[in-house]
Amino acid sequence: MPLAKTTALRTRGRTRGLLAALGAFVTLVTLGACRRGPTETGHEATTGASATASATATELASAAPSPPSRSAASAASWSPPSYAQRDAFTERELTIGEEPFEVPATLTLPQQSLTAPRLPPAIVLVPGSGPLDRDATMGGTKVFKDLAYGLASRGIAVLRFDKPLRVHADAWLAKHASTVTVDVETTLDAVAAVSALRARPEIDPARVYLLGHSQGGLAAPRIAERATELAGLIVLGAPTRPFEDVLLGQFEYLATLEDHYGSSAREALPALREAVARTKSPALTPDAPRRGLPLGIPATFWLDLRGYHPEARAAHLGKPILVLQGEADFQVTMDDFAGWRRGLANRPFVRLASFPHLGHTFADCGCAMASPETYAAPGHVAAEVVEAIARWVAERVAER
């Protein structure tokens, strides 16, 4: 994960810096994807602390495992999880959004919905930060493909989509590189996806739910404020602490590891702490230079999130909410889950649950706390997570 990094974004082939930067919650894996992506990257010179941080980030990137979506061998090794009943659903390829940033999407439909008297409930999957594909491929896990297969096997339709940042990287960066916000990267695309799904004849528009993972969960209350017709929210591994504190906490944890990740993180920490302090300064303005800010992300991004408390916004929605957390997640931690619990306390429409040994991808790492290495191992979203979501949706449907 790069920090305080200055990268040329003016021409094709100079997009890696911001692409990687936006993957803060996906950290090293997303950075690995950007580094090995279809474009080649050039860098402007950096000096002082920024140069040290940039070099350290590059070392971290070089050590990051390549996600399956970027590796033919890894992709070929993926197989459906055991809880997926492949004959229980079908898939339809769609295009959603508007030009010039329309994107391909996949609608996974339960087979019985094609003949059943009642249309099925459905979920829009909203991915985390960075240029993720519709499967939310992270290391050896396809988070959203697992969820789509598992939930459709249990009678729930699922829509997942590639992010414009992935499909239209150059054009997207040309328009948004200096003014990016969470709404620009996540919220507006998700609202469009909700509208597209509700318009489908195969779907009951009154029973459409939204599932946000990581930054997608962070943005979920904002999405629901715009897409008021949503029947409820599902939040997976989403932060409640300030974004910059989450980032700093990730590096502080990495610095405790006795490996190349640890040594690189320890080198990067002084510059990162300085950069985090700048995001909290009352003097920060939207036109502040990216140089010296965490990840080289524009000030507009940090200011957009300043004072934003997703748990508080969610509490006022009056909608059913399910919050799930992996207890072994080092990126979005149990501290964030505690924030959701506090913010949604005494709300009868809320359910929260955490799962031991599950990391940020909700795959079982077989450990008390995950690490960058655990992303590389092939895995699937745990069956208990799929069951918890399916059961919650079934209960909500029964209430309507």
URNORRA-V317033 format. One record per helix or strand of 3 or more residues. SS is the DSSP state (h for helix, s for strand). FROM is the first residue (numbers start at 0). LEN is the number of residues. Records with the same first field share a line. If there is no record, write none. Layout:
SS: FROM-LEN ; FROM-LEN
This chain:
h: 15-6 ; 26-9 ; 47-16 ; 67-3 ; 71-6 ; 85-3 ; 110-4 ; 142-10 ; 163-4 ; 168-8 ; 181-17 ; 214-12 ; 242-12 ; 259-21 ; 293-3 ; 298-7 ; 309-6 ; 333-10 ; 371-5 ; 382-17
s: 88-8 ; 102-8 ; 119-7 ; 156-5 ; 202-11 ; 231-5 ; 319-7 ; 349-6
